[in-house]
Amino acid sequence: MHTVKTPSSPPPIQSILLDQQGHVVESCDTIFTVAQFQGPDLTAHFPLVESIFPQLCELSLDGPTLHFPGVETSLEALPGFYDFTFSRQMRYQQSLLHWCIRDRTAHYTALQGHQQARNEWTMQREWQQQANRGTHPPSDE
């Protein structure tokens, strides 16, 4: 089995704190500036986050984190693949939702290329085996 090589530098990480309404309390803006999105509710721009936000609000302090790897956004300002991690933290005397966004575009793009090459190799091998047995897959013609 081949190993997938990805860039060795650590991927950018953005940390966002949200209140119970989805309003940004704090963001380091490492990957994108939250101010570029219209309206106070940042979750409205991320369908996955918006759809699970009620459940995210129910996370307990010091409870488990929720991790969603390989999220692809449809936002022009945020192309690529990201790992989303959510946890509840006590900050500024309030319980806030900590949303960690890790840019994994290089990693998942490399995995896609590797998977595509592997699929093509498998298909070629199967076609060759069928040719050796005298049976061919149906032609596209």
C-alpha positions as a Python dict, from the first residue, in 0.01 Angstrom:
ca = {
    (1, 'M'): (0, 0, 0),
    (2, 'H'): (126, 345, -89),
    (3, 'T'): (144, 624, 164),
    (4, 'V'): (-6, 963, 88),
    (5, 'K'): (236, 1250, 127),
    (6, 'T'): (93, 1585, 221),
    (7, 'P'): (270, 1912, 296),
    (8, 'S'): (453, 1897, 627),
    (9, 'S'): (369, 2245, 749),
    (10, 'P'): (77, 2249, 991),
    (11, 'P'): (-254, 2354, 838),
    (12, 'P'): (-400, 2692, 933),
    (13, 'I'): (-647, 2683, 1221),
    (14, 'Q'): (-916, 2935, 1302),
    (15, 'S'): (-1078, 2958, 1642),
    (16, 'I'): (-1426, 3112, 1672),
    (17, 'L'): (-1634, 3162, 1985),
    (18, 'L'): (-2011, 3181, 1935),
    (19, 'D'): (-2289, 3267, 2176),
    (20, 'Q'): (-2621, 3079, 2199),
    (21, 'Q'): (-2762, 3277, 1903),
    (22, 'G'): (-2468, 3202, 1674),
    (23, 'H'): (-2322, 3551, 1706),
    (24, 'V'): (-1945, 3579, 1696),
    (25, 'V'): (-1796, 3674, 2033),
    (26, 'E'): (-1437, 3632, 1919),
    (27, 'S'): (-1244, 3507, 1616),
    (28, 'C'): (-875, 3498, 1535),
    (29, 'D'): (-959, 3536, 1161),
    (30, 'T'): (-666, 3314, 1059),
    (31, 'I'): (-845, 3155, 761),
    (32, 'F'): (-1119, 3410, 688),
    (33, 'T'): (-1246, 3733, 839),
    (34, 'V'): (-1587, 3682, 995),
    (35, 'A'): (-1676, 4047, 927),
    (36, 'Q'): (-1713, 3970, 555),
    (37, 'F'): (-2034, 3775, 620),
    (38, 'Q'): (-2358, 3969, 637),
    (39, 'G'): (-2569, 3953, 950),
    (40, 'P'): (-2484, 3873, 1309),
    (41, 'D'): (-2546, 3495, 1281),
    (42, 'L'): (-2236, 3335, 1126),
    (43, 'T'): (-2395, 2988, 1125),
    (44, 'A'): (-2641, 3098, 852),
    (45, 'H'): (-2351, 3093, 605),
    (46, 'F'): (-2255, 2733, 686),
    (47, 'P'): (-2544, 2491, 616),
    (48, 'L'): (-2391, 2206, 817),
    (49, 'V'): (-2336, 2424, 1122),
    (50, 'E'): (-2677, 2588, 1088),
    (51, 'S'): (-2851, 2249, 1070),
    (52, 'I'): (-2684, 2112, 1386),
    (53, 'F'): (-2661, 2438, 1583),
    (54, 'P'): (-2943, 2347, 1827),
    (55, 'Q'): (-2755, 2026, 1917),
    (56, 'L'): (-2426, 2217, 1943),
    (57, 'C'): (-2589, 2452, 2192),
    (58, 'E'): (-2668, 2150, 2410),
    (59, 'L'): (-2301, 2048, 2444),
    (60, 'S'): (-2196, 2056, 2808),
    (61, 'L'): (-1892, 2227, 2952),
    (62, 'D'): (-1597, 1988, 2964),
    (63, 'G'): (-1812, 1743, 2766),
    (64, 'P'): (-1714, 1564, 2449),
    (65, 'T'): (-1609, 1747, 2136),
    (66, 'L'): (-1784, 1691, 1806),
    (67, 'H'): (-1556, 1646, 1506),
    (68, 'F'): (-1660, 1667, 1139),
    (69, 'P'): (-1369, 1589, 904),
    (70, 'G'): (-1351, 1684, 539),
    (71, 'V'): (-1626, 1946, 525),
    (72, 'E'): (-1639, 2112, 183),
    (73, 'T'): (-1794, 2456, 184),
    (74, 'S'): (-1981, 2621, -102),
    (75, 'L'): (-1860, 2967, -2),
    (76, 'E'): (-1652, 3163, -254),
    (77, 'A'): (-1452, 3311, 33),
    (78, 'L'): (-1375, 2968, 175),
    (79, 'P'): (-1300, 2715, -100),
    (80, 'G'): (-1156, 2380, -1),
    (81, 'F'): (-1192, 2116, 267),
    (82, 'Y'): (-1197, 2176, 641),
    (83, 'D'): (-1218, 1980, 963),
    (84, 'F'): (-1475, 2133, 1200),
    (85, 'T'): (-1448, 2064, 1573),
    (86, 'F'): (-1697, 2194, 1830),
    (87, 'S'): (-1679, 2211, 2208),
    (88, 'R'): (-1830, 2415, 2489),
    (89, 'Q'): (-1603, 2650, 2688),
    (90, 'M'): (-1642, 2898, 2969),
    (91, 'R'): (-1509, 3235, 2856),
    (92, 'Y'): (-1595, 3592, 2954),
    (93, 'Q'): (-1818, 3456, 3233),
    (94, 'Q'): (-2043, 3276, 2985),
    (95, 'S'): (-2070, 2935, 2826),
    (96, 'L'): (-1964, 2971, 2463),
    (97, 'L'): (-1942, 2738, 2168),
    (98, 'H'): (-1583, 2695, 2049),
    (99, 'W'): (-1568, 2623, 1676),
    (100, 'C'): (-1226, 2519, 1553),
    (101, 'I'): (-1177, 2522, 1176),
    (102, 'R'): (-868, 2347, 1040),
    (103, 'D'): (-783, 2400, 673),
    (104, 'R'): (-725, 2049, 537),
    (105, 'T'): (-756, 2133, 167),
    (106, 'A'): (-405, 2009, 79),
    (107, 'H'): (-457, 1685, 273),
    (108, 'Y'): (-797, 1595, 128),
    (109, 'T'): (-696, 1702, -223),
    (110, 'A'): (-396, 1468, -201),
    (111, 'L'): (-622, 1190, -75),
    (112, 'Q'): (-862, 1246, -365),
    (113, 'G'): (-575, 1221, -614),
    (114, 'H'): (-447, 904, -447),
    (115, 'Q'): (-795, 749, -444),
    (116, 'Q'): (-852, 838, -809),
    (117, 'A'): (-519, 680, -910),
    (118, 'R'): (-600, 370, -706),
    (119, 'N'): (-947, 340, -864),
    (120, 'E'): (-801, 374, -1212),
    (121, 'W'): (-538, 109, -1134),
    (122, 'T'): (-807, -127, -1001),
    (123, 'M'): (-1026, -75, -1307),
    (124, 'Q'): (-731, -134, -1541),
    (125, 'R'): (-638, -453, -1354),
    (126, 'E'): (-995, -584, -1369),
    (127, 'W'): (-1018, -504, -1740),
    (128, 'Q'): (-688, -686, -1798),
    (129, 'Q'): (-809, -990, -1603),
    (130, 'Q'): (-1128, -1001, -1809),
    (131, 'A'): (-924, -967, -2130),
    (132, 'N'): (-705, -1258, -2021),
    (133, 'R'): (-1019, -1471, -1969),
    (134, 'G'): (-1156, -1367, -2308),
    (135, 'T'): (-1439, -1157, -2167),
    (136, 'H'): (-1442, -784, -2207),
    (137, 'P'): (-1650, -524, -2027),
    (138, 'P'): (-1921, -362, -2240),
    (139, 'S'): (-1794, -86, -2465),
    (140, 'D'): (-1920, 271, -2441),
    (141, 'E'): (-1974, 275, -2818),
}
